Amino acid sequence: MQFRLEPADQPDVIRLIDELDAYQKPLYPAESHHGIDLAALSRPEVLFAVARDEAGVALGCGAIVLDAPGRATFGELKRMYTSPAARGRGIARRLLGLLEHEARARGCVAFALETGKRQPEALALYERSGYRRCGPFGAYVDDPNSIFMRKEWPRDAPARHATLPLPAEPTVQAPDGSDVRVLLALPGGSLAHFELAPGACSRAVRHRTVDEIWHVLRGRGEMWRRQDGHETLTELAPGLTLTIPVGTAFQFRAHADAALSAVAVTMPPWPGADESVPVTDAPWPPRGVE
């Protein structure tokens, strides 16, 4: 399963949006429909996420409209939808996690949403994810068919000690194609768990502004790195630690017998999807992450 930010203006994504409209229109009168159209979803202040299966078929989507296209403070969730045949697999939760993660990387400290009272599954998802009911916000007015919800993080809150178990399912997909379980962060850095499927090979990338330290937990494989014209190929095995300084091109692959898992510290914390730059002259073609 792949979860990533993509353009909304794609035929299979438009089909999902049409399915959402067809589902909602019989539930509410016209004045209670608050969806945004394709043109609005394509604006620079919108983060649009798509879930795809192994064959690339779009199964779900969602968006966050930021209050600014660069460094934002507030985002509104829109167009969350999972195709009926794909429900029950945690797709909506992972889409929501990806959108929140990318929005927080851009400075968001508050999210809000409007949803309909006849959509109990959506309401349950948002409540489990920490959203609480509130009054109308922005240009919305009271509507008997609408439920408004909000979720906030303290603005400029001081760092406090925190505890988090390893999430059972991946939170997001990294730009290199590996599955990521986002862990905890402090002002100086963030921690994440990365996993690459058996036999898979990542996309090659380099980072614009962050340094990373990786520690291999399970599985075996190889990592290619290039810095200032110097290339190395490193065998990956449990217990190995390595660094990826800012600007270093890198690519990694897992042996066929087991998944490759590692934890990595990113310094400063991961700033968002545009942090990674594709590298086109890496040694291996990507595999299992398309």
Secondary structure, DSSP 8 states (H G I E B T S, - for coil): -EEEE--S-SHHHHHHHHHHHHHHTTTS-GGG-----HHHHTSTTEEEEEEE-TT--EEEEEEEEESSSSS-SEEEEEEEEE-GGGTTSSHHHHHHHHHHHHHHHTT--EEEEEEETT-HHHHHHHHHTT-EEE---TT----TTEEEEEEE--TT-----------SS--EE-TTS-EEEEEEEETTEEEEEEEE-TT-B---EEESS-EEEEEEEE--EEEEEEETTEEEEEEE-TT-EEEE-TT-EEEEEE-TTS-EEEEEEEES----GGGEEE-SS-SS--BS--
